[in-house]
Amino acid sequence: MSTDQSLSTQPAPPDGGGPGDGITQPRLGPVGWLRFLWRQLTSMRTALFLLLLLAVGAVPGSTFPQRSIDAARTTQWITDHPTAGPLLDRLGFFEVYASPWFAAIYLLLFVSLIGCVVPRTRIHWHQQRSRPPRAPRRLERLPAHREEVLDATPDEALERMRTALRARRYRVHAHDATSLSAEKGYLKETGNLVFHLALIGVLVGVAWGHLLGWKGDVILPVGQTFANTLSRYDTFSPGPWVDPTDLDPFTIRLDSMDVSFETGDKGKGQFGMPRDFRAATTFTGPDGRAERREIAVNHPLETGGGTVFLLGNGYAPHITVRDASGTVIYADATPFLAQDNNYTSVGAVKVPGAQPDQLGFAGFFLPTGVIDSQRGPHSVFPDTLDPQLALTAFSGELFPGGAPQSVYTLDTAKMTPLPGKDGTGQLRILLRPGETFQLPGGRGSITFDGVERFAGLSIRTDPGKTLTLVSALLALAGLVLSLVVRRRRVFVRVGPHEGTGRTVVSVGGLAKDDDEGMDDEVAAVLSGPEGTR
């Protein structure tokens, strides 16, 4: 039978089909799909994408108010945006770092980095213990190549080249008697692995600090004592694994708050600028021993159970409110929040014990007060040269619906402004230290007793900060190594030079990546101190 006849006896493919239609493609089973997904997850491309996604996911945390930091502001934002607010709240935009989707990105990045680093570390370990590859037969085909003739025997020339390579920190191996193979630059991959391992350390440190760390803020007027208990904090943000009732027992008494301002020539532009902030405190630790401690900007107080930072300062006018019978129903140093460099401060006084309706006062504290028709009440210098208190009064319900409020603002949604003396307009109160104002309608009086300073303290504990700092420094060092170190291979072959009794030395170089300095490296090896000289 001829070849043509044998081919004609093969069964014809189905109508419209091609010669490959009968091929059965291999199918991935459950294990195959798991391997495929694992390889995709642990690829460097996926790790970089997840790192970018984590950065993008953190943007809402700095764009929208966070409930754990300022619950009152978050509630107000949702109220002001009735359409977008509830939707964003359900998506976790007001508690980004505790949301399930952010945690999912975080964990996927963590797994991806581990799955990427572990096999690369194993490969790198074997590469460092392996021998350089054999020298190619034709070194002139390599990207960098040079050739010299030496007055030496082949063995002497080979020994010279071995010494020259080792002097340049190459790892050298001879596969035969006429060639050398050398390589260096494994620190590049070491730096790359250190960088990725350090990223894992950063993720672990941040997670550790988030789970077991906490922070709290408190406004502490001069002369008052803060005890490290949950009820004494103005705001408190514990980690998921923190027991707020098990804080280390210590107290901090604010003895004085020293603030200095520039009082020089106004024309120099420095007038009124702050010069120094220092809080003198008495710290009593868990052992009951009291000692004087000072807190300054960038010089926090280490308590052993948290680090105390001085974040701000301001004024706390001491205000007393009495009812119609003269009974004191409010007496406290009330912090006012500075709004400008001259400490024009806003604040609120809330008197829930007033009868028949609760009373609230809102307005300004002016360290050096001026009131004009254009700017209204404002301060012209940050120190208390002429302190004044400008307030308006309201009566009604102070805390409608029990919603959280800022201590510096007054919710007047269910309150009515008190009328002026003639029964029209709104009551406006201007007080200097020692002055008392009688409220209309037999509601009692309000007295401006004097001014005290307050310190804004932030107490934080982050058990993962040391690991995070060390990992960040290692990541920087690893990145520098991976960028600076070059991965290079150099091959040497020697042979007799015909008719002269001399030796031909051929050197070729090969770099893993683009390396413009490879030609100079080959020249340096060939003409080094132990090369051709």
C-alpha positions as CSV (number, residue, x, y, z in Angstrom):
1,M,0.0,0.0,0.0
2,S,1.3,3.4,-0.9
3,T,1.7,6.3,1.4
4,D,-1.1,8.2,-0.2
5,Q,-3.4,5.2,0.1
6,S,-2.5,4.8,3.8
7,L,-3.3,8.4,4.5
8,S,-6.6,8.2,2.6
9,T,-7.8,5.4,4.9
10,Q,-7.6,7.7,8.1
11,P,-11.1,8.6,9.4
12,A,-12.1,12.1,8.3
13,P,-12.8,14.7,10.9
14,P,-16.4,15.7,11.6
15,D,-18.0,18.3,9.2
16,G,-16.7,21.7,9.9
17,G,-14.0,20.5,12.3
18,G,-10.3,20.9,12.1
19,P,-7.5,18.4,12.7
20,G,-7.2,19.4,16.4
21,D,-10.9,19.1,17.3
22,G,-10.6,15.7,18.7
23,I,-7.9,16.7,21.3
24,T,-9.0,16.5,24.9
25,Q,-7.6,19.4,26.9
26,P,-6.4,18.6,30.5
27,R,-8.6,19.8,33.2
28,L,-7.6,21.2,36.6
29,G,-9.0,19.4,39.5
30,P,-9.6,20.9,43.0
31,V,-5.9,20.5,43.9
32,G,-4.9,22.0,40.6
33,W,-7.1,25.0,41.1
34,L,-5.8,25.5,44.6
35,R,-2.2,25.4,43.3
36,F,-3.1,27.9,40.6
37,L,-4.7,30.3,43.0
38,W,-1.9,30.0,45.5
39,R,0.7,30.8,42.7
40,Q,-1.3,33.8,41.7
41,L,-1.7,35.0,45.3
42,T,2.0,34.6,46.0
43,S,3.3,36.3,42.9
44,M,5.2,39.6,43.2
45,R,2.7,41.2,40.9
46,T,-0.2,40.3,43.3
47,A,1.8,41.5,46.3
48,L,2.5,44.9,44.7
49,F,-1.2,45.2,43.8
50,L,-2.3,44.4,47.3
51,L,0.2,46.9,48.7
52,L,-1.3,49.6,46.4
53,L,-4.8,48.5,47.3
54,L,-4.0,48.8,51.0
55,A,-2.7,52.4,50.5
56,V,-5.9,53.2,48.6
57,G,-8.0,51.6,51.2
58,A,-6.4,53.8,53.9
59,V,-7.5,57.0,52.1
60,P,-11.0,57.0,53.6
61,G,-9.4,56.8,57.0
62,S,-7.9,60.2,56.5
63,T,-10.7,61.7,54.5
64,F,-13.7,60.9,56.7
65,P,-14.0,61.3,60.4
66,Q,-13.4,58.1,62.3
67,R,-15.8,57.0,65.1
68,S,-13.1,55.7,67.3
69,I,-11.3,59.1,67.2
70,D,-14.2,61.6,67.2
71,A,-17.7,60.1,67.6
72,A,-19.4,63.5,67.8
73,R,-17.9,64.7,64.5
74,T,-18.8,61.4,62.9
75,T,-22.4,61.6,64.0
76,Q,-22.6,65.2,62.8
77,W,-21.1,64.2,59.4
78,I,-23.7,61.5,58.9
79,T,-26.5,63.9,60.0
80,D,-25.3,66.5,57.5
81,H,-25.2,64.0,54.7
82,P,-28.5,62.0,55.0
83,T,-28.0,60.1,51.7
84,A,-24.3,59.3,51.6
85,G,-23.7,59.1,55.4
86,P,-25.7,55.9,56.2
87,L,-24.4,54.2,53.1
88,L,-20.8,55.0,53.9
89,D,-21.4,53.9,57.5
90,R,-22.6,50.5,56.4
91,L,-19.5,50.2,54.2
92,G,-17.2,50.9,57.2
93,F,-15.8,54.2,56.0
94,F,-16.1,55.7,59.5
95,E,-14.2,52.8,61.1
96,V,-11.8,52.0,58.2
97,Y,-9.0,50.2,60.1
98,A,-11.5,47.9,61.9
99,S,-13.6,47.1,58.8
100,P,-13.7,43.6,57.4
101,W,-12.6,44.7,53.9
102,F,-9.5,46.5,55.2
103,A,-8.6,43.5,57.3
104,A,-9.1,41.2,54.3
105,I,-6.6,43.3,52.2
106,Y,-4.2,43.3,55.1
107,L,-4.3,39.6,55.6
108,L,-4.1,38.8,51.9
109,L,-1.0,41.0,51.6
110,F,0.5,39.3,54.7
111,V,0.0,35.8,53.2
112,S,1.1,36.9,49.7
113,L,4.4,38.3,51.1
114,I,5.1,35.1,53.1
115,G,4.3,32.9,50.2
116,C,6.6,35.0,48.0
117,V,9.5,35.2,50.4
118,V,9.7,31.7,51.7
119,P,10.5,29.9,48.3
120,R,12.8,32.7,47.2
121,T,14.7,32.4,50.5
122,R,15.2,28.7,49.9
123,I,16.3,29.2,46.3
124,H,18.7,32.0,47.4
125,W,20.2,29.7,50.1
126,H,20.9,27.0,47.6
127,Q,22.4,29.5,45.1
128,Q,24.8,30.8,47.6
129,R,26.0,27.3,48.4
130,S,26.3,26.2,44.7
131,R,29.3,26.6,42.4
132,P,29.4,29.2,39.6
133,P,28.6,27.8,36.2
134,R,31.3,26.6,33.8
135,A,33.1,29.2,31.7
136,P,31.7,29.3,28.1
137,R,34.1,28.2,25.4
138,R,33.9,31.5,23.4
139,L,34.1,34.3,25.9
140,E,34.2,36.9,23.1
141,R,30.5,36.4,22.7
142,L,29.7,37.7,26.2
143,P,28.6,41.4,26.5
144,A,31.9,42.4,28.1
145,H,35.2,40.8,26.9
146,R,38.9,41.6,26.9
147,E,42.1,39.6,26.1
148,E,45.7,40.1,27.1
149,V,49.0,38.2,26.6
150,L,51.1,37.6,29.7
151,D,54.7,36.7,30.2
152,A,53.8,33.7,32.4
153,T,52.9,30.1,32.2
154,P,49.1,29.2,32.0
155,D,49.2,28.0,35.7
156,E,50.8,31.2,36.8
157,A,48.4,33.4,34.8
158,L,45.4,31.5,36.2
159,E,46.7,31.9,39.7
160,R,47.1,35.7,39.1
161,M,43.6,36.0,37.9
162,R,42.3,34.0,40.8
163,T,44.0,36.4,43.2
164,A,42.7,39.4,41.3
165,L,39.1,38.1,41.4
166,R,39.3,37.4,45.1
167,A,40.7,40.8,45.7
168,R,37.5,42.2,44.1
169,R,35.3,40.0,46.4
170,Y,34.4,37.4,43.8
171,R,33.6,33.8,44.8
172,V,35.9,31.8,42.5
173,H,35.8,28.2,41.4
174,A,37.9,26.2,38.8
175,H,35.9,23.6,36.9
176,D,39.1,22.6,34.9
177,A,42.8,23.5,34.7
178,T,42.3,26.2,32.0
179,S,39.4,28.3,33.2
180,L,37.9,30.1,36.2
181,S,34.3,31.0,37.0
182,A,33.6,33.8,39.5
183,E,30.5,35.5,40.7
184,K,29.4,38.1,43.2
185,G,26.5,40.3,44.1
186,Y,24.3,37.9,46.0
187,L,23.8,40.7,48.5
188,K,21.4,42.2,45.9
189,E,19.0,39.3,46.4
190,T,19.7,39.3,50.1
191,G,18.7,42.9,50.3
192,N,15.6,42.2,48.3
193,L,14.6,39.4,50.7
194,V,15.4,41.5,53.7
195,F,13.2,44.2,52.3
196,H,10.3,41.9,51.9
197,L,10.8,40.2,55.3
198,A,10.9,43.7,56.8
199,L,7.6,44.5,55.1
200,I,6.2,41.5,56.9
201,G,7.7,42.8,60.1
202,V,6.0,46.1,59.6
203,L,2.7,44.4,59.0
204,V,3.1,42.3,62.1
205,G,4.2,45.3,64.2
206,V,1.2,47.4,63.0
207,A,-1.2,44.6,63.6
208,W,0.3,43.9,67.1
209,G,0.0,47.6,68.0
210,H,-3.6,47.8,66.7
211,L,-4.7,44.7,68.6
212,L,-2.9,45.3,71.9
213,G,-2.4,49.1,71.8
214,W,-4.6,51.9,72.9
215,K,-4.7,55.7,73.0
216,G,-6.6,58.2,75.0
217,D,-6.7,62.0,75.2
218,V,-7.4,64.2,78.1
219,I,-7.7,67.9,78.8
220,L,-6.0,68.6,82.2
221,P,-6.2,72.1,83.8
222,V,-3.5,73.3,86.1
223,G,-3.9,72.0,89.6
224,Q,-5.9,69.0,88.7
225,T,-4.9,65.3,88.8
226,F,-5.5,62.7,86.1
227,A,-5.9,59.1,87.1
228,N,-5.3,56.4,84.5
229,T,-8.8,55.0,84.5
230,L,-11.3,54.8,81.6
231,S,-13.7,57.3,83.2
232,R,-11.1,60.1,83.3
233,Y,-10.4,60.1,79.5
234,D,-12.1,62.5,77.2
235,T,-11.6,60.1,74.3
236,F,-10.4,56.6,74.5
237,S,-9.6,54.2,71.6
238,P,-8.7,50.6,72.8
239,G,-7.5,47.8,70.6
240,P,-9.7,44.8,70.1
241,W,-7.8,42.7,72.6
242,V,-7.4,45.5,75.2
243,D,-9.4,45.3,78.5
244,P,-10.1,49.1,79.3
245,T,-10.7,48.2,82.9
246,D,-7.2,46.8,83.3
247,L,-5.0,49.9,82.8
248,D,-1.8,50.4,84.7
249,P,-2.6,52.5,87.8
250,F,-0.8,55.8,87.8
251,T,-1.7,59.5,88.3
252,I,-0.4,62.7,86.8
253,R,-0.9,66.1,88.5
254,L,-0.4,69.2,86.4
255,D,1.5,71.5,88.7
256,S,2.1,74.3,86.1
257,M,2.0,75.0,82.4
258,D,4.8,77.3,81.2
259,V,4.2,79.0,77.9
260,S,6.2,81.8,76.4
261,F,5.4,84.0,73.5
262,E,7.5,86.4,71.4
263,T,6.9,90.0,72.6
264,G,9.5,91.7,70.4
265,D,9.0,94.1,67.5
266,K,5.7,93.6,65.7
267,G,7.3,94.6,62.4
268,K,9.5,91.5,62.4
269,G,6.6,89.2,61.9
270,Q,7.4,87.2,65.0
271,F,5.2,89.0,67.5
272,G,3.0,86.6,69.4
273,M,4.7,83.5,68.1
274,P,5.0,80.7,70.6
275,R,8.5,80.0,71.9
276,D,8.2,77.2,74.4
277,F,5.7,74.9,76.0
278,R,6.5,72.9,79.1
279,A,4.3,71.1,81.6
280,A,5.6,70.5,85.1
281,T,3.9,67.4,86.5
282,T,4.0,65.2,89.5
283,F,3.9,61.5,88.4
284,T,2.9,58.8,90.8
285,G,3.5,55.3,89.6
286,P,2.0,52.0,90.5
287,D,4.4,51.6,93.4
288,G,3.0,54.8,95.0
289,R,6.3,56.8,94.6
290,A,5.7,60.4,93.5
291,E,8.3,62.2,91.5
292,R,8.6,65.5,89.5
293,R,8.5,65.0,85.7
294,E,8.5,67.5,82.9
295,I,6.7,67.1,79.6
296,A,7.7,69.2,76.6
297,V,7.1,69.1,72.8
298,N,9.0,66.0,71.5
299,H,10.0,65.0,75.0
300,P,7.2,62.7,76.2
301,L,6.8,61.2,79.7
302,E,7.3,57.4,79.8
303,T,5.1,55.9,82.5
304,G,5.7,52.2,81.9
305,G,2.0,51.7,81.1
306,G,1.9,54.3,78.3
307,T,3.7,57.3,76.8
308,V,2.3,60.8,77.6
309,F,2.7,63.4,74.9
310,L,2.0,67.1,75.2
311,L,-0.1,67.8,72.1
312,G,-1.5,71.2,72.9
313,N,-2.4,73.8,75.5
314,G,-4.9,76.5,76.0
315,Y,-7.0,78.4,78.5
316,A,-9.6,77.1,80.9
317,P,-11.7,80.0,82.4
318,H,-13.0,79.1,85.8
319,I,-16.7,79.7,85.7
320,T,-19.3,79.5,88.5
321,V,-23.1,79.3,87.8
322,R,-25.6,79.8,90.6
323,D,-29.3,79.4,90.7
324,A,-31.8,82.1,91.9
325,S,-31.2,81.1,95.6
326,G,-27.4,81.5,95.2
327,T,-26.7,77.7,95.3
328,V,-23.8,76.7,93.1
329,I,-25.0,74.4,90.3
330,Y,-21.8,74.6,88.2
331,A,-18.2,75.4,89.2
332,D,-15.3,74.3,87.1
333,A,-12.3,75.3,84.9
334,T,-13.8,74.9,81.5
335,P,-11.4,74.4,78.6
336,F,-11.8,76.6,75.5
337,L,-10.3,75.5,72.2
338,A,-7.9,77.9,70.4
339,Q,-8.9,78.9,66.9
340,D,-5.9,81.0,65.8
341,N,-2.4,81.9,66.8
342,N,-3.7,84.6,69.2
343,Y,-5.7,82.0,71.1
344,T,-9.1,83.3,70.2
345,S,-10.8,80.3,71.8
346,V,-14.3,78.8,71.5
347,G,-16.0,76.7,74.1
348,A,-19.3,75.8,75.8
349,V,-20.5,75.7,79.4
350,K,-23.2,73.0,80.0
351,V,-25.3,73.2,83.2
352,P,-27.6,70.2,83.3
353,G,-28.5,70.9,87.0
354,A,-30.3,74.2,86.2
355,Q,-34.0,74.5,86.8
356,P,-36.6,74.5,85.4
357,D,-34.7,74.2,82.1
358,Q,-31.1,73.2,81.6
359,L,-28.8,76.0,80.7
360,G,-26.0,76.3,78.2
361,F,-23.5,79.0,77.3
362,A,-21.4,79.2,74.2
363,G,-19.0,81.8,73.0
364,F,-15.4,83.0,73.1
365,F,-12.6,83.3,75.6
366,L,-10.2,86.1,74.6
367,P,-6.8,86.2,76.3
368,T,-6.3,89.8,75.2
369,G,-9.8,90.7,74.1
370,V,-10.9,93.2,71.5
371,I,-14.5,93.5,70.1
372,D,-15.0,95.5,66.9
373,S,-17.9,95.8,64.4
374,Q,-16.1,94.0,61.6
375,R,-14.3,91.0,63.2
376,G,-16.4,90.8,66.3
377,P,-14.8,89.4,69.5
378,H,-11.2,88.3,69.0
379,S,-7.8,88.3,70.7
380,V,-4.9,90.4,69.6
381,F,-2.2,88.6,71.7
382,P,-2.0,85.0,72.9
383,D,-1.1,85.8,76.5
384,T,-3.6,86.9,79.2
385,L,-3.0,90.7,79.1
386,D,-6.8,91.5,79.1
387,P,-8.8,88.3,79.4
388,Q,-12.5,88.5,78.5
389,L,-15.3,86.0,78.2
390,A,-18.0,86.7,75.5
391,L,-21.0,84.3,75.8
392,T,-24.5,83.8,74.6
393,A,-27.0,81.8,76.8
394,F,-29.6,79.2,75.9
395,S,-32.2,77.2,77.8
396,G,-33.7,73.8,77.0
397,E,-32.4,70.3,76.5
398,L,-28.7,70.0,76.4
399,F,-28.3,66.4,75.1
400,P,-31.2,65.7,72.7
401,G,-31.4,62.0,72.0
402,G,-28.4,61.2,74.0
403,A,-26.1,61.7,71.0
404,P,-22.4,62.3,71.8
405,Q,-21.2,65.9,71.7
406,S,-17.9,67.7,71.7
407,V,-17.1,69.4,74.9
408,Y,-16.3,72.6,73.0
409,T,-19.7,72.9,71.2
410,L,-23.3,73.3,72.3
411,D,-26.1,71.5,70.5
412,T,-28.9,74.1,70.3
413,A,-31.3,72.0,68.3
414,K,-33.7,71.8,71.3
415,M,-32.7,75.0,73.1
416,T,-34.0,78.5,73.0
417,P,-31.7,81.6,73.2
418,L,-32.2,83.8,76.2
419,P,-33.5,87.2,75.2
420,G,-31.7,90.5,75.9
421,K,-32.4,92.9,78.7
422,D,-35.3,94.6,76.8
423,G,-36.8,91.2,75.9
424,T,-35.7,91.4,72.3
425,G,-32.7,90.0,70.5
426,Q,-30.3,87.6,72.0
427,L,-28.6,87.9,75.4
428,R,-24.9,88.7,75.1
429,I,-22.6,88.5,78.1
430,L,-19.2,90.0,78.4
431,L,-17.2,89.3,81.6
432,R,-13.7,90.0,82.9
433,P,-12.2,88.1,85.8
434,G,-14.1,88.7,89.0
435,E,-17.3,90.0,87.3
436,T,-20.8,88.4,87.7
437,F,-23.7,88.7,85.3
438,Q,-27.3,88.2,86.5
439,L,-29.3,86.0,84.1
440,P,-32.8,87.2,83.2
441,G,-36.0,85.5,84.3
442,G,-34.7,84.6,87.8
443,R,-32.3,82.0,86.4
444,G,-29.5,82.9,88.7
445,S,-26.0,84.3,87.7
446,I,-22.8,83.4,86.0
447,T,-19.4,84.5,87.4
448,F,-16.0,84.6,85.6
449,D,-13.7,83.7,88.6
450,G,-10.4,83.6,86.8
451,V,-8.2,81.9,84.1
452,E,-6.2,78.7,84.3
453,R,-4.1,77.0,81.7
454,F,-4.7,73.5,80.5
455,A,-2.5,70.9,78.9
456,G,-3.8,68.6,76.1
457,L,-2.3,65.2,76.9
458,S,-2.3,62.2,74.7
459,I,-1.5,58.9,76.4
460,R,-0.6,56.0,74.0
461,T,0.7,52.5,74.2
462,D,1.9,50.7,71.2
463,P,3.6,47.3,71.9
464,G,4.5,46.9,68.2
465,K,6.3,50.2,67.7
466,T,9.8,48.7,68.3
467,L,9.3,45.9,65.8
468,T,7.8,48.4,63.3
469,L,10.7,50.8,63.7
470,V,13.3,48.1,63.4
471,S,11.5,46.6,60.4
472,A,11.3,49.9,58.7
473,L,15.0,50.5,59.1
474,L,15.7,47.0,57.8
475,A,13.4,47.6,54.8
476,L,15.4,50.8,54.0
477,A,18.7,49.0,54.3
478,G,17.5,46.1,52.2
479,L,16.2,48.5,49.5
480,V,19.5,50.3,49.4
481,L,21.4,46.9,49.0
482,S,19.0,45.8,46.2
483,L,19.6,49.0,44.3
484,V,23.3,49.5,44.8
485,V,24.8,46.0,44.6
486,R,25.3,44.5,41.1
487,R,25.0,40.8,40.3
488,R,28.0,39.9,38.1
489,R,29.8,36.9,36.7
490,V,33.3,36.8,35.3
491,F,34.9,33.9,33.4
492,V,38.6,33.5,32.7
493,R,40.2,31.2,30.1
494,V,44.0,30.8,29.6
495,G,45.9,29.2,26.8
496,P,49.3,29.2,25.2
497,H,50.2,32.0,22.7
498,E,51.5,30.2,19.6
499,G,55.2,30.6,18.9
500,T,56.1,32.9,21.8
501,G,55.9,30.8,24.9
502,R,53.6,33.4,26.5
503,T,50.0,32.9,27.8
504,V,46.8,34.4,26.4
505,V,44.3,35.4,29.1
506,S,40.7,35.9,28.0
507,V,38.2,37.5,30.4
508,G,34.5,37.8,29.8
509,G,31.8,39.4,32.0
510,L,28.1,38.9,32.3
511,A,25.6,40.9,34.4
512,K,22.2,39.8,35.5
513,D,20.6,43.1,34.6
514,D,21.6,46.1,32.5
515,D,25.1,47.1,33.8
516,E,27.0,49.8,32.0
517,G,30.0,49.3,34.2
518,M,30.6,45.6,33.2
519,D,33.3,46.6,30.7
520,D,35.1,48.6,33.3
521,E,34.8,45.7,35.7
522,V,36.4,43.2,33.2
523,A,39.2,45.7,32.6
524,A,39.8,46.2,36.3
525,V,40.0,42.4,36.8
526,L,42.4,42.0,33.9
527,S,44.6,44.9,34.8
528,G,44.3,44.8,38.6
529,P,47.2,44.7,41.0
530,E,47.6,41.0,40.5
531,G,46.5,40.9,36.9
532,T,48.8,41.7,34.0
533,R,51.4,43.5,36.1
